[in-house]
């Protein structure tokens, strides 16, 4: 196909409405037996390769985090217990339950910044902490 003909066809396509374009695509699919929903991707050594289904994963940024107490060294237990009480506002019994039963969630559904601050404070007290 020469360039002049290509340019003429493209100019004609530019004046179509969206509905007319959709109808044209359906007609082309029917006449030529093609599926226009097939994606093309560039492949090394190949100008384009047809891929019938190309999964596209939508990655959502995580906004809610859980802080988990994973390890409590015996010699640091009291300072970690105090940090847990300070961070959570829990009573002595509830805080002791967390410290005595690791791994245990200290706080859930917190922001990234808050989870980092909690982790830093607990690690300063001597605990090992993970964020999920």
Secondary structure, 3 states (H helix, E strand, C coil): CCHHHHHHHHHHHHCCCHHHHHHHHHHHHHHHCCCCCCEEEEECCEEEEEECCCCCCCCCCCCCEEEEEEEECHHHHHHHHHHHHHHHCCCHHHHHHHHHCCCEEEEEEECHHHHHHHHHHHHHCCEEEEEC
